[in-house]
């Protein structure tokens, strides 16, 4: 999210390792560089944004002292700033284990670790690291903000509200923050707070295209389609080239049963952002609903060419092949979709149907049974969310 603030550098002093005596002649000994000098030069390169030199320096420090927490921590910063998030995560994790740390140092590493997961968009894994920062320092605004966004992205709106609310006074001009908090309020059935937050967003954003875009997406997310249409139509009037405006307006038209308008908006978004898969996928779904299988397959294929890990596009291709009487081809796509979303009852059911149509009834029934179990679990969770989990009934003679 654009509201994430820049992080501070974590600079830990390297651990000095004394020389190791050798039985070889003195002339044969290699002179090791001073680790403090190596650290200082690498730190200087990092501050100068010379990331190649900084990486080389911190690697050299770790060669001299494999237990130097400062080497791992600052190497993680290099990786974080250069977009190598998996390597950053490994480095920060190693730094947490490398040497005894103060509470402040550990919190700094947890913040870096959470930020690396956040940048990777692995929000579920970012949550524990950021929560540890808040546990040690409840007033840490950056960790609180990032944690609230992670809860929001994971659809845990109760925790999102609880985490973001303390920041409301300081973030009253932040449109992204107000969008997230307003939607979260709506999801937890606090309409008055949601309306108040969106009103503040309008005051902060004025009649700007960005404000109308965020408000339109918020209304779309809360299934307020008529208002979402009004807001998003204002966006394309103010700035017809604004990213994601046509796409979201297309989704609104699709949900309002206006397929021609939806298709037009998806095509306009494709022209503006040809490397984004979402309009291709949505237009493929629209064609699938209209039983235009050739064009549906073309659109899903275009989406998967951009990103081969789109479960809905994989599912769409599987449906096309199943409709065409080619269940073996459908199975290949349904299986890939199930691997990506193993908790989807719909995906398992469709895979089961495809197996049945190839004559593998036992395998098909196994997938259909999985789908039924997942559906039953989802229904139970929904009932508990709506009415609360009921206590077990009292039996005559038991203590009340």
N, C-alpha and C positions, 0 to 999 in steps of 0.2 A: 504494500500500500504506500502511496505517496507520502502519507503522514508519518511514516517511520522516521525517526530522527537519527542523525549520525551518531556513531558510537565513539567512545573514548578508547584510546590505545591502552592495552594492558601490558605494562612493562615490568617484568619480574627480573630481579637480579639473578644472574647465572650462578649456579653452584660451582665453587672452585674445587677442582680435584687435584690433590697433591701429586707430585711426580711419583712414578713407580720405578723402583730400583731394578736394574738388570745386570746379569752376569756378563753381558757382552762388553767389549772395549768401549770406552766413552766415545770414540770417534764414530762408532757404528750407530750410536743413538740418534734418532730423528728429533729435531728440536720442535716441540709442540708450540703453536701460537698461544699467546695469552688469551684465555677465554673471555676475559673482560674487554680486551681490545677488539676481539672478533665481534662480541655483542654490541659494543659501542658503534663500530663501523656499520653493522647491519641495521641497527636502530636508526642511524643517521640516514641510511639509504631509504628506509621505510618512511621516515618523515619527509624525505624528498620525493616520495612516490616512485622511486627507482626500484620497482618490485622484483625485477630480475636479480639485481645485485643484493637486495635484501634477502630474497629466498636463498641465494647462494651462501650468504653470510650466516643465516640461522641454521642452515644445513651443516655448515662447517662447525658451528658451535655444538650441535648435537653429535657430530662425529667425535669431537674432543670429549664431550660429556653427555652421554646418552640419557642422563637423568635431569638435564637442565630444563626445568619447567618453563623458563623464559624462552628457550629455543622453540619449544612446541607452541607456546602461546602466541608468540609473534609470527611464527611460520603460519599459524592458523589465520592471523590477521591478513597476511599476504594472500593466502588462498581465498579468504572471504572477499577481499577487495578486487581480486581478479576473477571472481565468479566460479572458482573451483570448490563448490560447496561440500562435496563428499570428502575431499582432502582436508578442508577446514574442520569438518566435524571430527575426523580422525585425529587431527592435531590438537584440537581443544580437549578432546577426551583423554588423549595421552598426557596433556599438561595437568589435568586434574589428578592423574595418578602418579605423576613423575616425582613429586617431592611434597613434603608437608607445606600446606598453604594456610595463610591467615583467612579469616572469614571474609574479609574484603576481597582478597585475591580469588577465593573460590567463587564468590558472587560475580566477580568480573568475568571469570571463565564461563560460568553458567549463562551469563548474558550473551557472551559471544557465541556459545554453543546454541542457545535458543535462536539467536539472530541468523546463524547459518542454516538451521532447519527452516526458519521462517522464509529466508531468501530462496531456499530450495522448494518452498511451498509444501513442505511436509509439516503441516501445522500440528498434527496430533503429537509428533515427537518433539516439537518445540515447546509444547505446554509444560511438561515436567521441569525442564531446565529453567524456563521463565518463572514458573511457580516457586522454585527454590530461591530465586533472587528476591521475590516479593516476601517470601517467608522470613528471610534474613533482614530485609529492608522494605517494610510496607509502604514507605514513601517514595520508592523508586518509580518515577513517573514513566520512564521509557519502557521498563519491564512490564509495568501495568498496562500500558497502551498496547504493546505487542501481544501480551497474553490475552487481552480482551479481543483483539482482532483474531487471534488463533481460535479462541472459543467461538467467535462469530463464524469463521470460515468452516468450523466443524459442526455448525448448526446447534451448538450448545448455547442457546440464547439466554438461559437463566444465568449461567456463569458469565456470559458476555456482559449482561446488564450489571451484575454485581461487581464485576471487575472494572468496567468503564465508568460507571456512575460517579465515583470520586473525582474523575478528571473533568467532569462536565463544565465546571466553572472556568477552568483554564483553557478549555478547547471550544468555547462557544462560537468562535469564528472559523473553526476547522470543519469544512463541508464533509470531508470523508468521515471524520469522527461522528458528526451529527447524523449522517446517513446510517452508519452502523448501529449507533445507539437507538435511533428512531425505529429502524427495522426490528431490532432485538426487542424493544418495548412492544411492538405490534405482535411479535411471535409469542410473547409470554402473556398476551391478553391484557396489556396495560394501554388501552387506546388513548386515554387522556395524556399520558406521558409521551406517547408516540406523536400525537398531534402537536403537543407543545414543542417537542424536539424538532419536528419538521418545520414548524412556524419559525423557530430560531434559525433553521437552515435557510429559509427564504429571506429572513432579515440579513443574514450574513452574506448570502450569495447574490442577493438582488435579482435582477432580471437577466442573469448570465446564462449562457448555454450550459455551462457545467452544472449550475444549480438545478436547472430543469432536467438535465440528464440524470443526476443522482436521485432527484425526487421521483422522476418517472420510473427508474429501476426499482426504487423502494416500493412504489405503489404496485408495480408488477409483481414483486416478491411477496407482497401482502395480498395479492389477488384483487386489487382495486383497479380493474382493467380500464374502466371509463376514464378515471383520473390519470392513469398511466398513459393512455392514448393522448390526452390533452397535453400533458407535460412533454412527451416525446415529440409530438408534432410541433410544439414550440421550439424544441431543440433544432430540428431539421430546418425550420424557418429561419432561426437565428444563425445557424452554422451548418449548412447541408453537408459539410465534409468532416464533421466531428466523429471521431472514432466511436463505434458501438451504438451510435444513435439509431441508424437505420436497422441494425440487427435487432435491438430491443423493441423498436417499433414493429418490426416484422413479427416478433414473438407475440406482441399484444394483438396484432391483427389475426394471427393464427388462432389464438385462444378465443377471440371474439367471433370466430367462424367467418373470416374474411380472407380466403386463400389467395385471391388474385392480388390484393394489396400486400399480403405477407410476402408473396413471391417477389413482388417488385422491390420491396425493401431489402430482402436478402440479397438480391442481385446488385442493388446499389451498394450494399456493404462490401460485397465481393470485389467490386470495382475499386473501392477505396482501400480495402485491406485484403489483397489476394492471398496473403500468407497466413491468414487466420482461418481455422477450420470450421468455426461455429456456424457461419451462414451456409456453407456447403451442407453440413450435417442437417441443419434445420430445413433447408430446401429439399434435401433428400427425404426427410420424414414427411414433408408436405406432399411430395410426389408419391410416396408410398401410400399415404392415406387416399390419394386419388387413383391408386392402382396403376400408375404410370411407371411400370417396373424398370424400363430402360433408363429413363431419366433419373429415377431414384438410385439405381446402381451407379450411374455416372457421378452423381453428387456425393454419395457415400464413399466412392472410390477416391474422389478428389480430396475429401476430408482426411481419409486414411493415408493418402500420400503425404499430407502435411504432418500428420501425427498418427502413427500406426497403433497407438494405444488409446483409442477412443471407443469405449464399450458400446455406446449407442450406435455408432456408425458400423461397428462389427456386427451388432445385433441387426441393424437394418439390412446389411448385405445378406446375412443368414436368412432373414425373412423373404428377401427377393428370391434367393435360390430355392427356399422351401416352397414358395408359391409357384415357381417354375417347374417343380417336380424334380429337383436336383438335391435331395436331402444330404448326400455325402458331402457336397460342397458346403451346404448350410452348416453341417456339424463342425467343420473346420473353423468357421467364423464364430459360431455359438460357443465353442470350447474356449476360444481366445477371449471372448467377452466374459465368460464365467471365471476365467483365471484372474481377470481384472477386477471383477465385482462378485466375489464368491458368496456374498450374502444376498444377492438378488434372486428372489423367488421367480420372477418373470424369466430371467435368463436360464435358470435351471429347467423350468417348465418347457421352454422352447427347445432346449437341447434334448430334453426327454422326448418331445414330439418328433424331432428329427430322427432320433435313434429308432423309435417305433416304426417310422415310415421306411427305414432300411431293413426292417425285420428283426432288429436287435431289441426285442421287447423287454428282456430282463434289464438290460442297460438303460433302456428308456424309462422303465418303471422306477429304477433307482433314482434317476434325476427328478422325476415327477414327485416321488416321495420327499426328496430333499426340498423341493419347491413348496410342498404342503407344510412341511415343518417350519420353514422360514416364514411362510405366510401366517401360520398360527402364532409364531413367536412375535411377529410384527403386530398382529392384532392384539395380543396380550399386552405388549408394551404400550400400544395406543390407549387401551382401556385403562391401564394404570396411570398413564399421563393425564387422562381426562378426569378420572374419578378418584385417583389415589389408590394405592395398594391396600386392600382390606386386610385387617387382622384375622387370624384363624378364629372360627366360631368357638364360643365357650361350650364345654361339655358339662352336663349336669353333674354337680358335685365338685367341679374344679373351682379353684380360687378365681374370683372375678378379675 
